[in-house]
Amino acid sequence: MRTPKRPTSPRPIPGMTMSFSFSRGGFLGGFPAGGRRGVSERRGRSDGDGSGDGNRNPRPAKPRSRLVAFAAAASGGAAAAGSPQGRALARRALLAGGAAAAPALLAAQSALAKKANPGKPGAQKAKIDVPKPVTNLDLNGRRLVAVGDIHGDFAQAMKALELSKCMDSEGKWIGGTTVLVQVGDILDRGDNELAIMRKFQKLAREAKEAGGDVVVMNGNHEIMNVMGDFRYVTKGAFGECRRWVEKRRAREAEKLGEENVEPLPPVPDGVTPNSYYGLWARRDLFLPGGEMAVKMASNPTVLQVGDTVFAHAGITENHVDYGFQRLNNEVAAWMVGKNSQPPKHVLEEKGVVWTRDYGGAEGGNKSEAAACKRLTEALDATGAKRLIVGHTPQQKGINSGCGGKVWRSDTGMSRGIYGNTPQVIEIVNDRVRVLSA
């Protein structure tokens, strides 16, 4: 069997030149066309806008235009990028070992100028209260389930949810009082991100009625998108954003009248309308204060459920000392546009959504002794027994390290990664086991 190629991790892009093309890995390409199953045309079920396209991974497209379209869409951020806050954010991001590319940060900085540019994508259209994400949940004898990285693959996500016995084949919650945690990275590399977000929101409402909980966490790709780093967004995902915003605008026009709805910006020469408005809509939805950024602001970045801590990539004692609730609150304030930048703990190379220290051999670790020592110190400080992470795809499936103190949930199930068979983690009465199809 051919060994699947390892997906590229997000990296800063040197220089300022980018091609306005959509390859398999996303807006700026850079993702190998490998993978155990290759390109799949199988359609997935979904209930989100624009989700009927399944999770097709588009073939590399020929470059159509240079930075003109991106610069036009990001014009509101140029001035902010030159501000002290903008420069500080850029430095942090570039030191993060892949948190964002310099060109993408130009777009992200539009959030800092939103008050001066109220009509630009990503601008706050009304005062938004900062949510307080859940940071601690009592398990109280309930069943706990963890689902790893999904990366825009609706069909694989539905398989994982059915495998967890939290959702039936009709898409309804059947988990009872189960606590279901998705460890982040719903975004990027796949076409149906908004449909997946909408599905989890629906399940969360149904679970609450049954005495259960559904919690979706922020991973590094959620952070990247709010920063304006769209390198790993697929052509299909840009299209999903465009259709979402078009439908929203149509509802507003019907309610308020076309003359009272802000007109769409003109399309620059040499750029196709679908491509331009896909990028414009992405920014409108995901930059700080945008509709999806505000929704994600309610999601925790670090979470403790009973004896189990969840973080997309990992924790150290420094993160415990800083305070999980404080970290979650600061990420939320940034996502809704109140703070100009997120806390350093989500930008640092060893931060909670970036570190590979707990990724085992797949994270490039020859020895995990030092990481296990740091993890033990962190867990002792929280009173927890274990940490569940995603972030680093495990080609051979879910596994544990550090004597069972860390569990790695990312199986690379998305067809934008490896297309591996979904697995989930189940904890019942303090017993951890892996559920496989």
C-alpha positions as CSV (number, residue, x, y, z in Angstrom):
1,M,0.0,0.0,0.0
2,R,1.3,3.4,-0.9
3,T,2.2,5.5,2.1
4,P,0.0,8.7,2.0
5,K,1.8,12.0,1.7
6,R,1.9,14.0,4.9
7,P,-0.2,17.2,4.6
8,T,1.6,20.4,4.8
9,S,1.2,22.4,8.0
10,P,0.3,26.0,7.8
11,R,3.4,28.1,7.2
12,P,4.2,31.8,6.6
13,I,4.6,32.6,2.9
14,P,7.7,34.6,2.1
15,G,7.2,37.8,0.1
16,M,4.0,39.3,-1.0
17,T,3.1,37.6,-4.3
18,M,0.3,35.2,-4.4
19,S,-1.7,33.5,-7.2
20,F,-5.5,33.9,-7.3
21,S,-6.0,30.2,-7.8
22,F,-7.7,27.4,-5.9
23,S,-5.7,24.2,-5.5
24,R,-6.7,21.1,-3.4
25,G,-5.2,22.6,-0.3
26,G,-7.0,25.9,-0.4
27,F,-7.0,29.4,-1.7
28,L,-3.2,29.7,-1.9
29,G,-2.5,26.0,-2.6
30,G,0.6,24.4,-1.1
31,F,-1.2,21.1,-0.2
32,P,-0.1,17.9,-1.8
33,A,-2.5,16.0,-4.0
34,G,-1.7,12.8,-2.2
35,G,-3.9,11.0,0.4
36,R,-4.9,7.5,0.7
37,R,-8.1,7.8,-1.3
38,G,-7.3,10.7,-3.6
39,V,-9.9,12.9,-4.9
40,S,-13.4,11.8,-4.1
41,E,-16.6,12.8,-5.8
42,R,-18.9,11.2,-3.2
43,R,-21.6,13.5,-2.0
44,G,-22.3,14.0,1.7
45,R,-25.6,14.7,3.4
46,S,-25.9,18.2,4.8
47,D,-28.4,20.7,6.0
48,G,-26.3,23.9,5.4
49,D,-26.5,26.5,2.7
50,G,-24.6,25.5,-0.3
51,S,-23.7,22.2,1.1
52,G,-25.1,19.9,-1.6
53,D,-21.8,19.9,-3.4
54,G,-20.4,17.3,-1.0
55,N,-16.7,17.5,-0.2
56,R,-15.2,17.5,-3.6
57,N,-11.6,18.4,-3.6
58,P,-11.1,20.6,-6.6
59,R,-8.3,20.1,-9.1
60,P,-5.6,22.7,-9.2
61,A,-6.7,25.7,-11.2
62,K,-4.6,27.8,-13.5
63,P,-3.7,31.2,-12.0
64,R,-6.1,33.8,-13.2
65,S,-4.9,37.0,-11.5
66,R,-2.3,38.2,-9.0
67,L,-2.8,40.1,-5.8
68,V,-5.2,42.6,-7.3
69,A,-8.4,41.0,-6.1
70,F,-7.1,40.2,-2.7
71,A,-5.7,43.8,-2.3
72,A,-9.0,45.3,-3.5
73,A,-11.0,43.2,-1.0
74,A,-8.5,44.0,1.8
75,S,-8.2,47.8,1.1
76,G,-9.6,48.6,4.5
77,G,-6.7,46.8,6.3
78,A,-3.7,48.6,4.7
79,A,-3.7,51.5,7.0
80,A,-4.2,49.3,10.1
81,A,-1.4,47.0,9.1
82,G,0.9,50.0,9.5
83,S,-0.3,50.8,13.0
84,P,1.6,49.7,16.1
85,Q,-1.1,47.1,16.9
86,G,-1.0,45.8,13.4
87,R,2.8,45.5,13.4
88,A,2.7,43.7,16.8
89,L,0.1,41.2,15.5
90,A,2.1,40.6,12.4
91,R,5.3,39.9,14.4
92,R,3.4,37.5,16.7
93,A,1.8,35.7,13.8
94,L,5.0,35.2,11.9
95,L,6.8,33.9,15.0
96,A,4.0,31.4,15.5
97,G,5.5,28.9,13.1
98,G,2.7,29.2,10.6
99,A,-0.1,31.2,12.3
100,A,-0.6,33.4,9.3
101,A,1.1,34.6,6.2
102,A,2.1,38.2,5.8
103,P,-0.2,38.8,2.8
104,A,-3.1,37.3,4.6
105,L,-2.4,39.5,7.6
106,L,-3.1,42.5,5.4
107,A,-6.7,41.4,5.2
108,A,-6.9,40.5,8.8
109,Q,-5.9,44.0,9.8
110,S,-9.1,45.3,8.4
111,A,-10.6,44.4,11.7
112,L,-8.4,47.1,13.4
113,A,-9.9,49.7,11.0
114,K,-13.5,48.6,11.1
115,K,-14.7,51.6,13.0
116,A,-13.3,53.9,10.3
117,N,-14.6,51.6,7.6
118,P,-18.0,50.5,8.8
119,G,-19.1,49.3,5.3
120,K,-16.1,47.0,4.8
121,P,-16.5,43.2,5.2
122,G,-15.8,42.1,8.7
123,A,-17.0,45.3,10.2
124,Q,-19.3,45.2,13.2
125,K,-22.8,46.2,12.1
126,A,-24.1,46.5,15.6
127,K,-22.7,46.4,19.1
128,I,-22.0,42.8,20.0
129,D,-21.7,41.6,23.5
130,V,-18.7,39.5,24.3
131,P,-19.8,35.9,25.1
132,K,-18.2,34.0,28.0
133,P,-17.3,30.6,26.6
134,V,-17.8,27.5,28.7
135,T,-14.5,26.5,30.3
136,N,-15.5,23.9,32.9
137,L,-18.2,21.2,32.7
138,D,-19.2,18.7,35.4
139,L,-19.4,15.2,34.0
140,N,-21.5,13.9,36.9
141,G,-21.3,10.3,35.7
142,R,-22.2,11.2,32.1
143,R,-20.6,9.6,29.0
144,L,-17.9,11.7,27.4
145,V,-17.1,11.6,23.6
146,A,-14.4,13.4,21.7
147,V,-14.4,13.9,17.9
148,G,-11.2,15.0,16.2
149,D,-10.4,17.4,13.3
150,I,-13.1,17.5,10.6
151,H,-11.7,20.0,8.1
152,G,-14.8,20.7,6.0
153,D,-15.8,17.1,5.2
154,F,-19.5,16.9,5.9
155,A,-19.9,13.2,5.0
156,Q,-17.0,12.1,7.2
157,A,-18.2,14.3,10.1
158,M,-21.6,12.6,9.9
159,K,-20.0,9.2,10.0
160,A,-18.1,10.2,13.1
161,L,-21.2,11.5,14.8
162,E,-23.2,8.3,14.0
163,L,-20.2,6.2,15.2
164,S,-20.3,8.1,18.5
165,K,-23.9,7.0,19.0
166,C,-24.8,10.7,19.5
167,M,-26.6,11.1,16.2
168,D,-28.9,8.8,14.2
169,S,-28.9,8.3,10.4
170,E,-31.6,11.1,10.2
171,G,-29.2,13.6,11.8
172,K,-31.0,13.8,15.1
173,W,-29.5,13.7,18.6
174,I,-29.7,10.3,20.3
175,G,-26.9,10.8,22.8
176,G,-29.1,11.5,25.7
177,T,-27.0,13.1,28.5
178,T,-23.7,12.5,26.7
179,V,-21.1,15.3,26.6
180,L,-19.8,15.6,23.0
181,V,-16.6,17.6,22.4
182,Q,-15.3,18.4,19.0
183,V,-11.7,19.5,19.4
184,G,-11.5,22.2,16.7
185,D,-10.5,22.5,13.0
186,I,-13.9,22.3,11.4
187,L,-12.5,24.9,9.0
188,D,-10.3,24.6,5.9
189,R,-9.3,21.9,3.5
190,G,-12.9,20.9,2.7
191,D,-16.0,22.4,1.0
192,N,-18.8,22.2,3.6
193,E,-17.6,24.1,6.7
194,L,-20.8,26.2,7.3
195,A,-23.0,23.2,6.9
196,I,-20.9,21.4,9.6
197,M,-21.1,24.4,11.9
198,R,-24.8,24.5,11.5
199,K,-25.2,20.8,12.1
200,F,-23.3,21.0,15.4
201,Q,-25.4,24.0,16.5
202,K,-28.5,22.0,15.8
203,L,-27.2,19.0,17.8
204,A,-26.2,21.3,20.7
205,R,-29.8,22.6,21.0
206,E,-31.2,19.0,20.9
207,A,-28.6,17.7,23.3
208,K,-29.4,20.5,25.8
209,E,-33.1,19.4,25.8
210,A,-32.0,15.9,26.6
211,G,-29.6,16.8,29.4
212,G,-26.5,16.5,27.3
213,D,-23.9,18.9,26.0
214,V,-22.3,19.6,22.6
215,V,-19.1,21.7,22.7
216,V,-17.2,22.8,19.6
217,M,-13.7,24.2,20.2
218,N,-11.5,26.6,18.4
219,G,-8.5,25.1,16.7
220,N,-5.6,26.8,14.8
221,H,-7.6,26.9,11.6
222,E,-10.4,28.8,13.3
223,I,-7.8,31.3,14.6
224,M,-6.2,31.6,11.2
225,N,-9.5,32.4,9.4
226,V,-10.4,35.1,11.9
227,M,-6.9,36.5,11.3
228,G,-7.7,36.6,7.5
229,D,-5.4,33.7,6.6
230,F,-7.3,31.9,4.0
231,R,-4.5,29.8,2.5
232,Y,-6.3,26.5,3.2
233,V,-9.8,27.5,2.1
234,T,-11.0,25.4,-0.9
235,K,-12.8,26.8,-3.9
236,G,-16.0,25.0,-2.7
237,A,-15.7,26.6,0.7
238,F,-15.4,30.1,-0.8
239,G,-18.5,29.3,-2.9
240,E,-20.4,28.2,0.2
241,C,-19.5,31.5,1.9
242,R,-20.7,33.4,-1.2
243,R,-24.0,31.6,-1.3
244,W,-24.5,32.1,2.4
245,V,-24.0,35.9,2.1
246,E,-26.1,36.1,-1.0
247,K,-29.1,34.4,0.8
248,R,-28.6,36.6,3.8
249,R,-28.5,39.7,1.7
250,A,-31.7,38.6,-0.2
251,R,-33.5,38.2,3.1
252,E,-32.4,41.7,4.2
253,A,-33.5,43.2,0.8
254,E,-36.9,41.5,1.1
255,K,-37.4,42.8,4.6
256,L,-35.9,46.3,4.2
257,G,-36.0,47.0,0.5
258,E,-33.2,46.8,-2.0
259,E,-32.4,50.5,-1.7
260,N,-31.8,50.1,2.1
261,V,-29.2,47.3,1.7
262,E,-25.6,48.1,1.1
263,P,-24.6,47.3,-2.5
264,L,-21.9,44.8,-3.3
265,P,-18.5,46.2,-4.2
266,P,-17.6,46.3,-7.9
267,V,-15.5,43.4,-9.2
268,P,-11.9,44.3,-10.2
269,D,-10.9,43.8,-13.8
270,G,-9.4,40.4,-14.5
271,V,-11.2,38.6,-11.7
272,T,-14.3,36.4,-12.0
273,P,-17.3,37.5,-9.9
274,N,-17.7,34.2,-8.2
275,S,-14.0,34.2,-7.1
276,Y,-14.1,37.8,-6.0
277,Y,-17.4,37.6,-4.1
278,G,-16.3,34.3,-2.6
279,L,-13.3,36.0,-1.0
280,W,-15.3,39.0,-0.1
281,A,-18.0,36.9,1.6
282,R,-15.3,34.9,3.4
283,R,-13.9,38.1,4.9
284,D,-17.4,39.3,5.7
285,L,-18.2,36.2,7.7
286,F,-14.9,35.4,9.4
287,L,-13.0,38.6,10.2
288,P,-13.5,39.9,13.7
289,G,-17.1,41.0,14.2
290,G,-18.3,38.9,11.2
291,E,-21.2,36.5,11.5
292,M,-19.2,33.3,11.8
293,A,-16.5,34.9,13.9
294,V,-19.1,36.0,16.4
295,K,-20.5,32.4,16.5
296,M,-17.1,30.9,17.1
297,A,-16.5,33.5,19.9
298,S,-18.8,31.4,22.0
299,N,-16.6,28.3,21.6
300,P,-13.8,27.6,24.1
301,T,-10.2,27.3,23.2
302,V,-9.4,25.3,26.3
303,L,-11.9,23.2,28.1
304,Q,-12.0,20.9,31.2
305,V,-14.7,18.3,31.5
306,G,-14.4,16.4,34.8
307,D,-10.9,14.7,34.8
308,T,-10.3,15.5,31.1
309,V,-8.8,18.6,29.6
310,F,-9.3,19.5,25.9
311,A,-7.1,21.7,23.9
312,H,-6.6,21.6,20.1
313,A,-2.8,21.1,20.4
314,G,-1.8,21.0,24.0
315,I,-1.3,22.9,27.3
316,T,1.5,23.6,29.7
317,E,1.6,24.8,33.3
318,N,2.0,28.4,31.9
319,H,-1.4,28.1,30.3
320,V,-2.9,26.9,33.6
321,D,-1.3,29.7,35.5
322,Y,-2.6,32.2,32.9
323,G,-6.1,30.8,33.4
324,F,-8.2,28.9,31.0
325,Q,-11.2,31.2,31.5
326,R,-9.1,34.3,30.9
327,L,-7.7,32.8,27.7
328,N,-11.1,31.8,26.4
329,N,-12.5,35.2,27.2
330,E,-9.7,37.0,25.5
331,V,-10.1,34.9,22.3
332,A,-13.8,35.7,22.4
333,A,-13.3,39.4,22.8
334,W,-10.9,39.4,19.8
335,M,-13.3,37.4,17.6
336,V,-16.2,39.7,18.2
337,G,-13.9,42.7,17.4
338,K,-13.6,44.2,20.8
339,N,-9.9,43.4,21.3
340,S,-7.4,44.2,18.5
341,Q,-5.5,40.9,18.8
342,P,-5.9,37.5,20.4
343,P,-3.8,36.4,23.4
344,K,-0.3,35.3,22.7
345,H,-1.1,31.8,23.8
346,V,-3.0,31.1,20.5
347,L,-0.2,32.5,18.3
348,E,3.0,31.1,19.8
349,E,4.6,28.0,18.2
350,K,4.2,26.2,21.5
351,G,0.7,27.6,22.1
352,V,-2.5,25.8,22.8
353,V,-3.6,25.5,19.2
354,W,-0.1,25.1,17.6
355,T,2.3,22.9,19.6
356,R,3.2,19.5,18.1
357,D,4.8,18.4,21.4
358,Y,1.9,16.0,22.2
359,G,1.5,14.7,18.6
360,G,3.8,11.7,19.1
361,A,5.9,10.4,16.2
362,E,3.5,12.1,13.7
363,G,4.4,15.4,15.3
364,G,8.1,14.7,14.6
365,N,8.9,13.8,18.2
366,K,11.6,11.1,18.6
367,S,11.2,11.2,22.3
368,E,8.2,12.4,24.4
369,A,9.9,12.3,27.8
370,A,10.3,16.1,28.1
371,A,6.7,16.7,26.8
372,C,5.3,14.1,29.2
373,K,7.0,15.9,32.1
374,R,5.5,19.3,31.0
375,L,2.1,17.6,30.6
376,T,2.2,16.0,34.0
377,E,3.0,19.3,35.6
378,A,0.1,20.9,33.7
379,L,-2.4,18.2,34.6
380,D,-1.4,18.2,38.2
381,A,-2.1,21.9,38.3
382,T,-5.6,21.4,36.9
383,G,-6.4,18.2,38.9
384,A,-7.1,16.4,35.7
385,K,-6.0,12.9,34.6
386,R,-5.6,13.3,30.9
387,L,-5.5,15.7,27.9
388,I,-7.3,15.1,24.6
389,V,-5.8,16.9,21.6
390,G,-6.3,17.0,17.8
391,H,-4.1,19.0,15.4
392,T,-1.6,16.3,14.4
393,P,-3.1,13.7,12.1
394,Q,-2.4,10.1,13.2
395,Q,-2.2,7.9,10.1
396,K,-2.7,4.7,12.2
397,G,-5.6,6.0,14.1
398,I,-6.3,7.4,17.6
399,N,-3.6,6.5,20.1
400,S,-2.3,7.6,23.5
401,G,1.0,8.6,25.0
402,C,2.6,9.6,28.3
403,G,1.1,6.5,30.0
404,G,-2.4,7.4,28.9
405,K,-2.1,11.1,29.9
406,V,-2.5,12.3,26.4
407,W,-4.9,11.0,23.7
408,R,-4.6,12.0,20.1
409,S,-8.0,12.3,18.4
410,D,-7.1,13.5,14.9
411,T,-7.3,10.6,12.5
412,G,-7.0,12.7,9.3
413,M,-10.6,11.7,8.5
414,S,-11.2,14.6,6.1
415,R,-10.6,13.8,2.5
416,G,-8.7,17.1,2.4
417,I,-6.1,15.3,4.6
418,Y,-6.0,11.4,4.4
419,G,-9.6,10.4,4.1
420,N,-9.0,7.9,6.9
421,T,-11.9,6.0,8.5
422,P,-13.4,8.0,11.3
423,Q,-12.8,7.1,14.9
424,V,-13.9,8.7,18.2
425,I,-12.9,8.6,21.8
426,E,-15.4,7.5,24.4
427,I,-14.9,7.8,28.2
428,V,-17.4,6.0,30.5
429,N,-16.8,5.6,34.2
430,D,-13.2,6.8,33.7
431,R,-12.5,4.1,31.1
432,V,-11.1,5.4,27.8
433,R,-11.7,3.4,24.6
434,V,-11.6,4.1,20.9
435,L,-14.8,3.5,18.8
436,S,-14.0,2.5,15.2
437,A,-16.3,1.8,12.3
